[in-house]
Amino acid sequence: MMLKLLAGLVSAVLFAAGYSLINIGNDAVLIFVLFFAYSVPVFIVAGTLVSTVVDKLVTGYVPKLAAYSMAGVLFNVYMYIALVNAQTFFDVSPIVITGILASVLYYHVFLLLSVFRRK
């Protein structure tokens, strides 16, 4: 369980760093702090829960990758529709891509930390 929490924290740092690099400039630090503050609870709560469920139900790299991606899409679309009340696919499509990227990032950080833990 600690490994999943650590994966969530590392993923949140990488996710926030990626977004702040897109908007490099005077506001990069502010963007990093905002995205980090937003993404830490999401990665730790949703990432840990989804990771626990997927690890129990799915085996194999590609099926787990698909399950993590689907979970990221479902969670982000649900939160976006609940908070913003979006109606069309074009409103939701950037959120879908962000969910896929975030969940795949979490999965690969978790795999990398698992490899380091075994050594």
C-alpha positions as CSV (number, residue, x, y, z in Angstrom):
1,M,0.0,0.0,0.0
2,M,2.9,2.4,0.8
3,L,4.2,1.8,-2.7
4,K,0.9,2.8,-4.2
5,L,0.9,6.0,-2.1
6,L,4.4,6.8,-3.1
7,A,3.6,6.2,-6.8
8,G,0.7,8.6,-6.4
9,L,3.0,11.3,-4.9
10,V,5.7,10.8,-7.5
11,S,3.1,10.8,-10.3
12,A,1.6,14.1,-9.0
13,V,5.0,15.7,-9.0
14,L,5.7,14.5,-12.6
15,F,2.2,15.5,-13.8
16,A,2.5,19.0,-12.3
17,A,6.0,19.4,-13.7
18,G,4.8,18.4,-17.2
19,Y,2.1,21.0,-17.1
20,S,4.3,23.7,-15.8
21,L,6.9,23.0,-18.6
22,I,4.1,23.5,-21.2
23,N,3.7,27.0,-19.8
24,I,7.3,27.9,-19.2
25,G,7.8,31.5,-18.1
26,N,7.1,33.6,-15.1
27,D,4.0,31.6,-14.1
28,A,5.7,28.2,-14.3
29,V,6.2,27.9,-10.5
30,L,2.6,29.0,-9.8
31,I,1.2,26.5,-12.4
32,F,3.3,23.7,-10.8
33,V,2.0,24.5,-7.3
34,L,-1.6,24.7,-8.5
35,F,-1.5,21.5,-10.5
36,F,0.4,19.7,-7.7
37,A,-2.2,20.8,-5.2
38,Y,-5.0,19.6,-7.5
39,S,-3.4,16.4,-8.6
40,V,-2.1,15.0,-5.2
41,P,-5.5,14.1,-3.8
42,V,-6.7,12.7,-7.1
43,F,-3.6,10.5,-7.6
44,I,-3.5,9.3,-4.0
45,V,-7.2,8.6,-3.6
46,A,-8.3,7.6,-7.0
47,G,-5.0,6.2,-8.1
48,T,-4.6,4.0,-5.0
49,L,-8.2,2.7,-5.2
50,V,-8.1,2.0,-8.9
51,S,-4.7,0.4,-8.6
52,T,-5.9,-1.9,-5.9
53,V,-9.0,-3.0,-7.9
54,V,-7.1,-3.4,-11.2
55,D,-4.3,-5.4,-9.6
56,K,-6.8,-7.8,-8.1
57,L,-9.0,-8.2,-11.2
58,V,-6.6,-7.9,-14.2
59,T,-3.4,-9.7,-15.1
60,G,-0.9,-8.8,-17.9
61,Y,0.7,-5.5,-19.0
62,V,-1.6,-4.6,-21.9
63,P,-4.9,-5.4,-20.1
64,K,-3.8,-3.5,-17.0
65,L,-2.7,-0.5,-19.2
66,A,-6.2,-0.5,-20.8
67,A,-7.9,-0.8,-17.4
68,Y,-5.9,2.1,-16.0
69,S,-6.6,4.2,-19.1
70,M,-10.3,3.4,-18.9
71,A,-10.4,4.3,-15.2
72,G,-8.6,7.6,-15.8
73,V,-11.1,8.4,-18.6
74,L,-14.2,7.5,-16.5
75,F,-13.0,9.4,-13.4
76,N,-12.1,12.5,-15.3
77,V,-15.2,12.6,-17.4
78,Y,-17.4,12.0,-14.4
79,M,-15.7,14.8,-12.4
80,Y,-15.8,17.2,-15.4
81,I,-19.5,16.6,-16.1
82,A,-20.3,16.8,-12.4
83,L,-18.4,20.0,-11.9
84,V,-18.8,21.8,-15.2
85,N,-21.9,20.2,-16.5
86,A,-20.5,19.7,-20.0
87,Q,-22.8,18.4,-22.7
88,T,-20.8,17.5,-25.8
89,F,-17.8,15.2,-26.6
90,F,-15.8,18.2,-27.7
91,D,-16.1,19.7,-24.2
92,V,-14.9,16.5,-22.6
93,S,-12.2,15.3,-25.1
94,P,-9.2,17.3,-23.6
95,I,-10.3,15.9,-20.2
96,V,-10.3,12.4,-21.6
97,I,-6.8,12.8,-22.9
98,T,-5.6,14.2,-19.6
99,G,-7.2,11.2,-17.7
100,I,-5.5,8.7,-20.0
101,L,-2.1,10.5,-19.6
102,A,-2.5,10.7,-15.8
103,S,-3.5,7.1,-15.3
104,V,-0.8,5.7,-17.6
105,L,1.8,7.9,-15.8
106,Y,0.6,6.5,-12.5
107,Y,0.8,2.9,-13.8
108,H,4.3,3.3,-15.1
109,V,5.6,5.0,-12.0
110,F,4.1,2.2,-10.0
111,L,5.8,-0.4,-12.2
112,L,9.1,1.4,-11.9
113,L,8.9,1.7,-8.1
114,S,7.9,-2.0,-8.0
115,V,11.1,-2.9,-9.9
116,F,13.3,-0.8,-7.6
117,R,11.6,-2.3,-4.5
118,R,12.5,-5.9,-5.6
119,K,16.2,-5.1,-6.0
